[in-house]
């Protein structure tokens, strides 16, 4: 895996748009299979799940399940 230290300014708009689309696509509860697929990808060193809006949305939904809104986290 290659580490980057900066994001070029010309990519910020697309990155923000991708994040917001994933945020808006969050299911009320994450699908277990989608989360397991991301966990498997991460353990194998994969990063493709980050660019997959559906996979990212399920990861975001997992965060909401663990730390519900208003819990102070």
Kinemage of the C-alpha trace (Angstrom):
@kinemage 1
@onewidth
@group {chain A} dominant
@subgroup {mainchain}
@vectorlist {calphas} color= white
{ca unk a 1} P 0.000 0.000 0.000
{ca unk a 2} L 1.313 3.419 -0.939
{ca unk a 3} L 0.942 6.250 1.534
{ca unk a 4} L 0.170 9.758 0.351
{ca unk a 5} L 0.886 12.787 2.433
{ca unk a 6} L -1.359 15.276 0.635
{ca unk a 7} L -4.445 15.447 -1.536
{ca unk a 8} L -4.037 17.682 -4.559
{ca unk a 9} L -6.389 20.686 -4.422
{ca unk a 10} L -7.965 19.751 -7.762
{ca unk a 11} L -9.188 16.461 -6.228
{ca unk a 12} L -10.807 17.961 -3.132
{ca unk a 13} L -14.129 18.688 -4.813
{ca unk a 14} L -14.473 15.125 -6.140
{ca unk a 15} L -13.378 13.662 -2.802
{ca unk a 16} L -15.957 15.710 -0.916
{ca unk a 17} L -18.666 14.788 -3.424
{ca unk a 18} L -17.810 11.067 -3.047
{ca unk a 19} L -17.939 11.333 0.750
{ca unk a 20} L -21.287 13.154 0.723
{ca unk a 21} L -22.829 10.646 -1.705
{ca unk a 22} L -21.708 7.797 0.546
{ca unk a 23} L -22.978 9.667 3.602
{ca unk a 24} L -26.397 10.192 2.008
{ca unk a 25} L -26.545 6.533 0.915
{ca unk a 26} L -26.065 5.142 4.428
{ca unk a 27} L -28.545 2.423 5.292
{ca unk a 28} L -30.234 2.544 8.701
{ca unk a 29} L -28.305 -0.622 9.571
{ca unk a 30} L -25.172 -1.926 7.921
{ca unk a 31} L -25.451 -5.256 6.096
{ca unk a 32} L -23.260 -7.857 7.778
{ca unk a 33} L -22.001 -9.221 4.442
{ca unk a 34} L -20.944 -5.773 3.243
{ca unk a 35} L -19.070 -5.076 6.484
{ca unk a 36} L -17.376 -8.497 6.383
{ca unk a 37} L -16.261 -7.847 2.809
{ca unk a 38} L -14.682 -4.554 3.883
{ca unk a 39} L -13.022 -6.212 6.885
{ca unk a 40} L -11.598 -8.892 4.591
{ca unk a 41} L -10.356 -6.255 2.158
{ca unk a 42} L -8.708 -4.242 4.939
{ca unk a 43} L -7.028 -7.321 6.428
{ca unk a 44} L -5.649 -8.145 2.979
{ca unk a 45} L -4.314 -4.598 2.606
{ca unk a 46} L -6.953 -3.562 0.081
{ca unk a 47} L -8.175 -0.015 -0.264
{ca unk a 48} L -10.708 -0.396 -3.086
{ca unk a 49} L -13.619 -0.306 -0.612
{ca unk a 50} L -12.894 3.393 -0.015
{ca unk a 51} L -13.797 4.248 -3.604
{ca unk a 52} L -16.883 2.000 -3.541
{ca unk a 53} L -19.734 4.258 -2.404
{ca unk a 54} L -21.944 1.381 -1.203
{ca unk a 55} L -19.147 -0.232 0.838
{ca unk a 56} L -18.176 3.117 2.351
{ca unk a 57} L -21.830 3.826 3.212
{ca unk a 58} L -22.063 0.527 5.112
{ca unk a 59} L -18.888 1.327 7.046
{ca unk a 60} L -20.358 4.723 7.930
{ca unk a 61} L -23.579 3.031 9.056
{ca unk a 62} L -21.530 0.736 11.308
{ca unk a 63} L -20.140 3.839 13.013
{ca unk a 64} L -23.698 5.053 13.627
{ca unk a 65} L -24.597 1.685 15.165
{ca unk a 66} L -21.608 1.755 17.506
{ca unk a 67} L -21.817 5.468 18.401
{ca unk a 68} L -25.403 6.669 17.980
{ca unk a 69} L -25.992 10.377 17.482
{ca unk a 70} L -25.998 12.286 20.751
{ca unk a 71} L -23.751 9.802 22.567
{ca unk a 72} L -20.917 12.325 22.786
{ca unk a 73} L -18.534 10.501 20.392
